[in-house]
């Protein structure tokens, strides 16, 4: 239980919780610790506070961060757990599946960045990567200052096979 009114900063309290999880073996060397977005959602904290949690754990020598991949328990040379599909690709695949099902019809907007950030509990950069991937695959197109829309059905991936 966090003491939001006490003298110990929230980031130190949360870092202590994660530290205990590492020392107890709940998070093993090479395994990802909770992301900034996960910490935000779980503890109701700001992104800057979540960043300070990771910094605190790094300073204690308990974790290391790999740019673009996350923060992991243990030393940088510790073998990492098998890599999961990046979050942005999982989001993109889910949105593409919803387009295939007809939840998002052709020439209609997909949910906004803000809505996707809230739905998936991720940072803006993660949503932007997911949308960029959908655009590269041909599922969506973006109109400047208007939004991102579902590609007409005849131009969607696999349309020729249908």
GIHU-V335437 format. One record per residue. N is the residue number from 1. RES is the residue in three letters. PHI is phi in whole degrees, -180 to 180 (999 if undefined). D_LAST is the distance of its C-alpha to the last C-alpha in Angstrom with 2 decimals. Layout:
n:N res:RES phi:PHI d_last:D_LAST
n:N res:RES phi:PHI d_last:D_LAST
//
This chain:
n:1 res:UNK phi:999 d_last:54.04
n:2 res:UNK phi:-81 d_last:54.24
n:3 res:UNK phi:-103 d_last:57.39
n:4 res:UNK phi:-72 d_last:56.16
n:5 res:UNK phi:-108 d_last:59.74
n:6 res:UNK phi:-83 d_last:61.55
n:7 res:UNK phi:-79 d_last:62.87
n:8 res:UNK phi:-91 d_last:60.20
n:9 res:UNK phi:-57 d_last:57.20
n:10 res:UNK phi:-55 d_last:53.86
n:11 res:UNK phi:-62 d_last:52.33
n:12 res:UNK phi:-70 d_last:55.17
n:13 res:UNK phi:-65 d_last:54.74
n:14 res:UNK phi:-69 d_last:51.00
n:15 res:UNK phi:-59 d_last:51.65
n:16 res:UNK phi:-65 d_last:54.22
n:17 res:UNK phi:-62 d_last:51.74
n:18 res:UNK phi:-69 d_last:49.31
n:19 res:UNK phi:-56 d_last:52.29
n:20 res:UNK phi:-63 d_last:53.30
n:21 res:UNK phi:-64 d_last:49.80
n:22 res:UNK phi:-70 d_last:50.01
n:23 res:UNK phi:-67 d_last:53.57
n:24 res:UNK phi:-81 d_last:52.81
n:25 res:UNK phi:87 d_last:49.96
n:26 res:UNK phi:-69 d_last:47.27
n:27 res:UNK phi:-120 d_last:45.73
n:28 res:UNK phi:-97 d_last:46.37
n:29 res:UNK phi:-55 d_last:46.78
n:30 res:UNK phi:92 d_last:43.53
n:31 res:UNK phi:-89 d_last:41.70
n:32 res:UNK phi:-69 d_last:40.40
n:33 res:UNK phi:-89 d_last:42.61
n:34 res:UNK phi:-55 d_last:41.14
n:35 res:UNK phi:-72 d_last:39.52
n:36 res:UNK phi:-57 d_last:41.00
n:37 res:UNK phi:-64 d_last:38.32
n:38 res:UNK phi:-65 d_last:38.97
n:39 res:UNK phi:-64 d_last:42.71
n:40 res:UNK phi:-56 d_last:42.28
n:41 res:UNK phi:-67 d_last:40.44
n:42 res:UNK phi:-70 d_last:42.69
n:43 res:UNK phi:-108 d_last:45.99
n:44 res:UNK phi:63 d_last:45.36
n:45 res:UNK phi:-115 d_last:46.60
n:46 res:UNK phi:-79 d_last:45.92
n:47 res:UNK phi:-59 d_last:43.97
n:48 res:UNK phi:-64 d_last:47.27
n:49 res:UNK phi:-66 d_last:48.80
n:50 res:UNK phi:-61 d_last:45.93
n:51 res:UNK phi:-63 d_last:46.47
n:52 res:UNK phi:-67 d_last:50.15
n:53 res:UNK phi:-61 d_last:49.39
n:54 res:UNK phi:-61 d_last:47.65
n:55 res:UNK phi:-61 d_last:50.49
n:56 res:UNK phi:-60 d_last:53.08
n:57 res:UNK phi:-67 d_last:51.50
n:58 res:UNK phi:-64 d_last:51.30
n:59 res:UNK phi:-63 d_last:54.95
n:60 res:UNK phi:-82 d_last:55.86
n:61 res:UNK phi:77 d_last:54.20
n:62 res:UNK phi:-92 d_last:51.85
n:63 res:UNK phi:-140 d_last:48.52
n:64 res:UNK phi:-140 d_last:47.02
n:65 res:UNK phi:-113 d_last:44.17
n:66 res:UNK phi:-111 d_last:41.56
n:67 res:UNK phi:-51 d_last:40.27
n:68 res:UNK phi:80 d_last:36.64
n:69 res:UNK phi:-119 d_last:36.47
n:70 res:UNK phi:135 d_last:39.00
n:71 res:UNK phi:-113 d_last:42.43
n:72 res:UNK phi:-126 d_last:43.36
n:73 res:UNK phi:-67 d_last:46.41
n:74 res:UNK phi:91 d_last:48.97
n:75 res:UNK phi:-76 d_last:49.94
n:76 res:UNK phi:-58 d_last:47.57
n:77 res:UNK phi:-89 d_last:47.93
n:78 res:UNK phi:-67 d_last:47.03
n:79 res:UNK phi:-62 d_last:43.95
n:80 res:UNK phi:-87 d_last:41.07
n:81 res:UNK phi:-60 d_last:39.03
n:82 res:UNK phi:-51 d_last:35.62
n:83 res:UNK phi:-72 d_last:33.56
n:84 res:UNK phi:-84 d_last:31.00
n:85 res:UNK phi:-62 d_last:27.78
n:86 res:UNK phi:-55 d_last:29.01
n:87 res:UNK phi:-55 d_last:28.87
n:88 res:UNK phi:-63 d_last:26.99
n:89 res:UNK phi:-71 d_last:24.07
n:90 res:UNK phi:-65 d_last:24.07
n:91 res:UNK phi:-65 d_last:24.12
n:92 res:UNK phi:-60 d_last:21.29
n:93 res:UNK phi:-65 d_last:19.09
n:94 res:UNK phi:-66 d_last:20.14
n:95 res:UNK phi:-65 d_last:19.43
n:96 res:UNK phi:-60 d_last:15.90
n:97 res:UNK phi:-63 d_last:15.39
n:98 res:UNK phi:-67 d_last:16.91
n:99 res:UNK phi:-67 d_last:14.59
n:100 res:UNK phi:-59 d_last:11.51
n:101 res:UNK phi:-74 d_last:13.66
n:102 res:UNK phi:93 d_last:14.51
n:103 res:UNK phi:-62 d_last:18.11
n:104 res:UNK phi:-117 d_last:18.07
n:105 res:UNK phi:-73 d_last:16.40
n:106 res:UNK phi:-55 d_last:15.52
n:107 res:UNK phi:62 d_last:18.82
n:108 res:UNK phi:-119 d_last:20.84
n:109 res:UNK phi:-69 d_last:23.01
n:110 res:UNK phi:-84 d_last:22.56
n:111 res:UNK phi:-57 d_last:25.90
n:112 res:UNK phi:-66 d_last:28.75
n:113 res:UNK phi:-54 d_last:30.19
n:114 res:UNK phi:-60 d_last:33.04
n:115 res:UNK phi:-65 d_last:30.93
n:116 res:UNK phi:-67 d_last:28.88
n:117 res:UNK phi:-59 d_last:32.21
n:118 res:UNK phi:-68 d_last:33.68
n:119 res:UNK phi:-62 d_last:30.75
n:120 res:UNK phi:-100 d_last:30.60
n:121 res:UNK phi:64 d_last:34.27
n:122 res:UNK phi:-126 d_last:33.73
n:123 res:UNK phi:-78 d_last:35.22
n:124 res:UNK phi:-57 d_last:33.95
n:125 res:UNK phi:-61 d_last:33.37
n:126 res:UNK phi:-66 d_last:31.00
n:127 res:UNK phi:-64 d_last:28.92
n:128 res:UNK phi:-62 d_last:29.03
n:129 res:UNK phi:-64 d_last:27.84
n:130 res:UNK phi:-63 d_last:24.89
n:131 res:UNK phi:-66 d_last:23.94
n:132 res:UNK phi:-61 d_last:24.56
n:133 res:UNK phi:-64 d_last:22.21
n:134 res:UNK phi:-61 d_last:19.42
n:135 res:UNK phi:-66 d_last:20.29
n:136 res:UNK phi:-60 d_last:20.32
n:137 res:UNK phi:-77 d_last:16.86
n:138 res:UNK phi:96 d_last:15.59
n:139 res:UNK phi:-79 d_last:15.13
n:140 res:UNK phi:-139 d_last:18.24
n:141 res:UNK phi:-138 d_last:20.83
n:142 res:UNK phi:-114 d_last:24.52
n:143 res:UNK phi:-110 d_last:26.87
n:144 res:UNK phi:-52 d_last:30.45
n:145 res:UNK phi:64 d_last:32.63
n:146 res:UNK phi:-123 d_last:29.90
n:147 res:UNK phi:144 d_last:27.44
n:148 res:UNK phi:-115 d_last:24.02
n:149 res:UNK phi:-121 d_last:21.01
n:150 res:UNK phi:-73 d_last:17.30
n:151 res:UNK phi:-63 d_last:15.38
n:152 res:UNK phi:-54 d_last:13.67
n:153 res:UNK phi:-55 d_last:10.03
n:154 res:UNK phi:-69 d_last:9.17
n:155 res:UNK phi:-108 d_last:11.32
n:156 res:UNK phi:-77 d_last:10.36
n:157 res:UNK phi:-54 d_last:10.01
n:158 res:UNK phi:79 d_last:6.83
n:159 res:UNK phi:-62 d_last:5.32
n:160 res:UNK phi:-65 d_last:5.52
n:161 res:UNK phi:-81 d_last:3.80
n:162 res:UNK phi:-86 d_last:0.00
//
